[in-house]
């Protein structure tokens, strides 16, 4: 069926609170209205992000909140949320969403961010009725966990977040634990998986500028389409059918060449963040959100093991991605490329 956006991406009274004959759209106007207003600026900024030296960081701090609202506000999101809190009353569900909508923002902020591009691909990104999509190779859309309105869970090490920002840009977020050890158990819970906790992220670490090949865009579109509830949309009819032209369709093999990983040679091996405030006092956290005083904080034995796995992962990533477009970062950009080239040269692999 060929329908327009008003039929596919619009539902009457989805956020309307009802008490008998009395109806209220306060949640739509005051809650989602404010989020949309701030979210638009954030999406524009991150879609065109070329590093803080050439882009404004304005509004980026609000993007995780906007993304979480986008996941919660769909019919699927509301039904999933309803099932998790065991509430059947629609009014109570809407009130709970206002209080709990930032469920994923802590772990998103602690992940590795990359904005990938489709500017050199004839196929562009599609959109679906699942605006912010989770992908885990081990959880199939048809499985008991993934089936509507189920959700595979951001807490799993192997769960990636895909958020198309426009036809030419898509945000990918990967857990630090997976970046440091690409051979992790993808269904295990990431270290210190949690919600509603304060954290910090460095905008200087956001990766940008990688141009995807058309088959890579098709694979992202296939993930988006298979995780959609019912509707997909695109600027061109042909883009609605990635399964017709993509090189691989098996869910667990879509990222066998690690194209969803960020540039592993440019992900800093940070041990955490320490912040001082003008009024005195400080705040600190390690890379997994553990705070000073926690027995897991600044675990040097764990970090040494991750260092060895990370170096092994970098070498494997370089071999898989040799000759492909690479991402950039504000800091240590050239040194990451230089180290990767030296390693590939030592393996007899040349780059153009």
C-alpha positions in Angstrom: 0.0 0.0 0.0 1.3 3.4 -1.0 0.3 5.9 1.6 1.6 9.4 2.5 3.2 10.4 5.8 -0.1 11.5 7.4 -1.3 7.9 7.1 1.9 6.1 8.0 3.4 8.3 10.7 0.5 9.9 12.4 -2.0 8.5 15.0 -4.9 10.5 16.4 -5.0 11.1 20.1 -1.9 9.0 20.7 -0.9 11.2 23.7 -4.3 12.4 24.7 -5.2 12.0 28.3 -8.9 11.1 28.8 -11.1 11.4 31.8 -14.6 10.5 30.7 -15.7 13.0 28.1 -12.9 15.4 29.0 -9.8 15.3 26.8 -6.4 17.0 27.3 -3.5 17.3 24.9 -1.2 18.9 27.5 1.4 16.1 27.1 1.6 16.7 23.4 1.9 20.4 23.6 3.9 21.0 26.8 6.0 17.8 27.0 6.7 16.5 23.4 6.3 20.0 22.0 9.3 21.3 24.1 11.3 18.2 23.3 10.7 18.6 19.5 11.7 22.2 19.6 15.1 21.5 21.2 15.5 18.2 19.3 15.3 19.8 15.9 18.3 22.0 16.6 20.3 19.0 18.0 19.5 16.9 14.9 20.6 19.6 12.5 23.8 20.1 14.4 24.8 16.5 14.6 23.8 15.8 11.0 26.2 18.4 9.7 28.9 17.7 12.4 32.5 18.1 11.1 34.2 18.3 14.5 34.0 21.0 17.1 36.7 23.0 15.3 34.4 23.5 12.3 30.9 22.9 13.8 28.9 24.3 16.6 28.4 22.0 19.6 25.1 23.8 20.3 22.3 21.5 21.3 24.3 18.2 21.3 23.8 17.7 25.0 20.1 17.4 24.4 20.3 14.8 21.6 20.1 11.7 23.9 17.0 13.0 25.5 15.4 13.7 22.2 16.4 10.2 20.9 14.8 8.6 24.0 11.6 10.5 23.5 11.6 9.3 19.9 11.8 5.7 21.0 9.1 6.1 23.7 6.5 8.1 21.7 5.7 5.6 19.0 2.8 3.1 19.3 5.4 0.3 19.7 7.4 2.3 22.2 4.3 3.0 24.3 3.1 -0.6 24.3 6.6 -1.9 25.2 6.8 0.7 28.0 3.3 -0.4 29.2 4.4 -4.0 29.3 7.6 -3.2 31.3 5.8 -1.3 34.0 2.8 -3.6 34.0 0.2 -0.8 33.6 -2.8 -1.3 31.4 -4.3 2.2 31.9 -3.3 4.5 29.0 -3.4 7.7 31.1 -1.1 6.2 33.7 1.3 5.1 30.9 1.5 8.6 29.5 2.2 10.1 32.9 4.9 7.5 33.5 6.5 8.2 30.1 7.0 11.9 31.2 8.9 10.7 34.2 10.9 7.9 32.7 11.6 8.9 29.1 15.3 9.3 29.6 15.8 5.6 30.1 18.7 5.1 27.7 20.5 8.5 27.9 23.2 7.4 30.4 24.4 4.5 28.3 24.2 6.4 25.1 26.3 9.2 26.5 29.0 6.6 27.6 29.1 5.0 24.1 31.3 5.7 21.1 29.5 8.0 18.7 30.1 8.1 14.9 28.2 10.1 12.2 28.4 8.1 9.0 27.6 9.6 5.6 25.8 8.5 2.4 26.8 11.4 0.3 28.7 9.3 -2.2 26.1 6.6 -2.4 23.3 6.6 -4.9 21.1 5.0 -2.2 20.3 7.1 0.8 19.0 6.3 4.3 15.3 5.5 4.8 13.1 6.2 7.8 10.8 3.9 9.6 8.2 4.0 12.4 11.0 2.9 14.7 13.0 6.1 14.5 15.8 5.0 16.8 16.7 1.4 16.0 18.6 -1.2 18.0 20.7 -3.8 16.3 22.2 -6.9 17.9 23.4 -9.7 15.5 22.4 -12.3 18.1 18.8 -11.1 18.5 16.6 -11.7 15.4 13.6 -9.5 14.7 11.4 -12.6 14.6 12.7 -14.0 17.9 10.7 -14.0 21.1 12.7 -11.1 22.4 12.6 -9.0 19.2 9.0 -9.6 18.3 6.5 -6.8 18.6 6.5 -4.9 21.0 9.6 -6.6 22.3 13.0 -4.9 22.6 16.4 -6.4 22.6 17.8 -4.1 25.3 20.5 -1.4 25.1 22.2 -3.0 28.1 23.6 -5.9 26.0 27.2 -5.4 24.9 26.4 -6.2 21.2 23.5 -3.8 20.9 24.2 -0.9 18.5 22.0 2.2 18.2 21.2 3.5 14.7 19.5 6.9 14.3 19.1 8.3 10.7 19.5 12.1 10.9 18.6 12.7 7.3 19.0 11.1 3.9 22.8 11.6 4.0 23.7 11.1 7.7 23.2 8.4 10.3 24.4 8.3 14.0 25.9 5.0 15.2 26.5 4.4 18.9 28.6 1.5 20.1 29.4 0.4 23.7 32.9 1.0 24.8 33.2 -2.6 26.0 32.5 -3.9 22.5 34.9 -1.4 20.9 37.7 -2.6 23.3 36.8 -6.3 22.7 35.0 -7.0 19.5 34.8 -10.7 20.4 32.7 -10.0 23.5 29.6 -12.0 24.3 27.1 -9.9 22.5 24.2 -11.0 24.7 26.0 -10.3 28.0 25.2 -7.2 29.9 27.7 -4.4 29.6 29.6 -3.3 32.6 27.6 -1.0 35.0 24.5 -1.0 32.7 22.1 1.5 34.3 19.8 4.4 33.7 19.0 7.8 35.2 22.6 8.4 36.4 24.7 11.5 35.8 27.6 11.0 33.3 29.7 13.0 30.9 30.9 12.6 27.3 33.6 14.3 25.3 32.4 15.9 22.1 36.0 15.8 20.9 35.7 12.0 20.6 32.7 12.0 18.2 33.8 10.5 14.9 32.7 11.9 11.6 33.3 12.1 7.9 33.3 8.4 6.9 31.6 7.9 3.5 29.7 4.5 3.3 29.7 2.4 0.3 26.3 1.8 -1.3 26.2 -1.8 0.0 26.8 -0.5 3.5 24.0 2.0 3.2 21.8 -0.9 2.0 22.7 -3.0 5.0 21.8 -0.2 7.4 18.5 0.3 5.5 17.8 -3.5 5.8 18.3 -3.3 9.5 16.0 -0.3 9.8 13.4 -2.0 7.6 13.4 -5.3 9.5 13.2 -3.6 12.8 10.3 -1.4 11.6 6.8 -2.1 13.0 4.8 -1.5 9.8 5.9 1.5 7.8 9.0 2.6 6.0 9.5 5.7 3.9 12.2 7.0 1.4 12.8 9.7 -1.1 13.0 7.2 -3.9 10.8 4.1 -4.3 13.8 1.8 -5.0 15.4 2.6 -1.6 12.4 0.9 0.1 13.6 -2.5 -1.0 17.2 -2.9 0.2 16.8 -6.7 0.3 16.7 -6.7 -3.5 20.3 -5.4 -3.9 22.1 -5.9 -0.6 25.1 -8.3 -0.6 24.1 -10.2 2.5 20.7 -10.6 4.2 21.3 -12.9 7.1 20.8 -10.9 10.3 23.8 -12.2 12.1 26.2 -11.6 9.2 25.3 -8.0 8.3 28.3 -6.7 10.2 30.8 -9.4 9.5 33.2 -6.9 8.0 32.8 -4.6 11.1 31.4 -1.7 9.1 29.3 -0.6 12.0 32.3 -0.2 14.2 33.9 3.2 14.6 37.5 3.8 13.7 39.2 1.6 16.3 42.5 3.4 16.0 40.9 6.7 16.9 38.9 5.7 19.9 40.8 7.0 22.9 41.7 4.5 25.7 40.4 6.9 28.3 40.3 5.8 32.0 37.5 8.3 32.7 36.7 11.9 33.3 37.5 14.2 36.2 35.8 17.6 36.3 36.4 20.6 38.5 33.8 23.3 39.1 34.3 27.1 39.5 32.5 27.1 42.9 34.9 24.4 44.2 34.4 20.7 44.3 34.9 18.0 41.7 33.2 15.1 40.0 34.8 11.9 38.6 33.9 8.7 36.9 35.7 6.0 35.0 34.9 4.9 31.5 32.1 2.6 32.7 30.4 5.1 35.0 31.9 3.8 38.2 32.5 6.5 40.8 35.3 6.8 43.3 34.6 4.6 46.3 33.0 1.9 44.2 35.1 -1.3 44.4 35.0 -1.5 40.5 36.2 2.0 40.0 39.5 2.4 38.0 40.1 -1.4 37.8 43.6 -1.6 36.5 43.6 -5.3 36.1 40.5 -5.2 33.9 42.0 -2.2 32.0 45.2 -4.1 31.2 43.2 -7.0 29.8 41.1 -4.6 27.7 44.3 -2.9 26.4 45.6 -6.2 25.0 42.2 -7.1 23.5 41.9 -3.6 22.1 45.2 -3.8 20.3 44.2 -7.2 18.8 40.9 -5.6 17.8 42.6 -2.7 16.1 44.7 -5.0 14.0 41.7 -7.1 13.0 39.7 -4.0 12.1 42.5 -2.6 10.0 42.7 -5.8 7.9 38.9 -5.8 7.4 38.6 -2.1 6.6 41.8 -1.6 4.6 41.1 0.7 1.6 37.7 1.9 2.9 36.7 5.4 3.8 37.7 6.2 7.4 36.3 8.5 10.1 38.0 11.5 11.6 38.1 13.0 15.1 39.1 16.4 16.4 42.1 15.1 18.3 44.8 12.5 17.4 43.3 12.1 13.9 46.5 11.9 11.9 48.3 9.7 14.5 45.5 7.1 14.3 45.8 6.9 10.5 49.6 6.8 10.7 49.6 3.9 13.2 47.1 2.0 11.1 49.1 2.5 7.9 52.3 1.3 9.6 50.6 -1.8 10.8 49.1 -2.6 7.4 52.4 -2.0 5.7 54.1 -4.5 8.1 51.5 -7.0 6.9 52.2 -6.3 3.2 48.8 -4.5 2.8 49.0 -1.3 0.9 46.5 1.6 0.8 45.7 3.9 -2.0 
